[in-house]
């Protein structure tokens, strides 16, 4: 069973690299590359991403996606089968809902303190 996770991650990485929808500028495409992306990947500082620079950016994007999925599997894949089943998905959703509720509570407390300090 443990061999499924590395295989799954490799598959995800390959799929992400091959099928990733990118915001990077393609030949003839007039989409503007975000400044942060350009700053990080435009190694020759010519103001555009060439094919090699795009490939590096795409590989980083795919690795980040695979790492995120690996962390998700590590946390929620209770039966360690390399995928998230319905029960595990419900646990993930409950966890996210609890985190959202906690964040909203903290925000409300912060706003209350701010309002009290201005009075």
Secondary structure, DSSP 8 states (H G I E B T S, - for coil): -HHHHHHHHHHHHHHHHHH----S--TT------HHHHHHH-TT-SSS--HHHHHHHHHHHHHHHHHHHHHHHHHH-TT-SSS--HHHHHHHHHHHHHHHHHHHHHHHHHHHHHHHHH-
